[in-house]
Amino acid sequence: MLVALNKPYGVLCQFTDQGEPPRRTLAEFGLPPGIYAAGRLDFDSEGMLLLSDDGARIAQISSPKFKWPKTYLVQVEGNASDEQIAQLRKGVLLKDGPTQPTQAQRLDRAPDWLWPRDPPIRVRKTVPDSFIEITLREGRNRQVRRMTAAVGLPTLRLVRISIGPHRLDGLASGQWREEKL
């Protein structure tokens, strides 16, 4: 079984939390029993999360050696310039080494399908924001956020819109569906 969940902001990618106070977890979404997340999506990120009951499939999806592309919609602080997009495409130098090249493009505006975030991002009247779509084939910890910061575009909102051939495509925040294998 393979399940796609549109994980809301502020939800852990696990079914339990021992923190005080406890945080929201995957347990609240009525997911089928016996499935586990194939990879992670940060607490403060939203979007596509795949879950499965097949350990080999989970390893294939989440392991960097299989290089499944992951695409993100990123709202950044500032107007993304051609130079900054070119830097993201080429790869940037992070503290843990250079990143691989990415696919990156600036979007003219937020996509029509994008739901409002709860809570909303902070808005600064004197600082514009813009949207970028980035596709990676590696998955370092908080990589997209670190890459955009490295080129001078701090991330305000991060939404994963696809993993490999699986896309959100109309899946509302907090909703899930079974995917074709």
Secondary structure, 3 states (H helix, E strand, C coil): CEEEEEECCCECCCCCCCCCCCCECHHHHCCCCCCEECCCCCCCCEEEEEEECCHHHHHHHHCHHHCCCEEEEEEEECCCCHHHHHHHHHCCEECCEECCCCEEEEECCCCCCCCCCCCCCCCCCCCCEEEEEEEECCCCCCHHHHHHHHCCCCEEEEEEEEECCEECCCCCCCCEEECCC
